[in-house]
Amino acid sequence: MSSFLPPTCINTRRDLLPQGPKDFGPRVPSKFETSVNSAFLKQYNAGSHSGSPEEIARSFVRNALHISDDRCVKSNMYTDSSIGLTHVYFQPVVDGIKVSNGEIAVHVDRSGRIVSYSDSAYRSTEASKMHLWDESAGSRDVDARSAFLRLADHLRLSVNANQITQRIQEDTEKNRKLYILDGIAPAHQKVTAERTYLQMEDGTLEAAWQIEAPLGVNHYVAHVSADGERVLAQWNRTKQ
């Protein structure tokens, strides 16, 4: 009999959930400023900025934060009409592939002023610091299935490797490829993998598989190095 309960029977009390490995991952530089106490924003807002909130936010990212359009894409935007703020979010990318642990958020008021922003984007363009995905014939990069098996070993999960298969699902809305992993017995929802990058604490950028795995009562989001040798980060959403 399976030791995993079906989703409808999962106990959501966090103090009763099995404790998996401790969460970990790189801590990266992040900046947050508001127009109340930031001379930088006060000076920027003193200039003339016109257009839609999205255009104003994009211009701020390009001209004030000095991040080019090809290094970030809009990931979300919404307006809180009760306070008149539009929140615009950008996902940093390298060669069109997202940097998972980076984000830029710009908050624009009704008059087009930047009220606040946060920035944890990866900026380096030094080739020696960027370990990119290798598309060559002799690449040591592993496929999504092999990356998951490395994660399963790290989590001490009992899985049947021979039953696990992968298939590609095109996500046209987010312009990305998702790899769906089938045949994973503990999973009560689909397990997905995506090619991403991860900023490391030493300033390097690592190609990594981002794996989202709802396994039993735990819901892991993890990053496995492109060569399949290291688990670079792990976060259990169930514990949040």
ABEGO torsion letter per residue (X at the ends): XBABBBAAABBABAAABBBBBBBBEBBBBBBBBBAAABAAAAAAAABBBBEBAAAAAAAAAAAAAGBBAAABBBABBBBBAAAGBBBBBBBBBBGGBBBAABBBBBBBBAAGBBABBBBABBABABAAABBBBBABAABABBBAAAAAAAAAAAAGBBBBAAABBBBBBBBAAAGBBBBBBBGBAABABBBBBBBBBBBBAAGBBBBBBBBBBBBEABBBBBBBBAAGABBABBBBAAAX
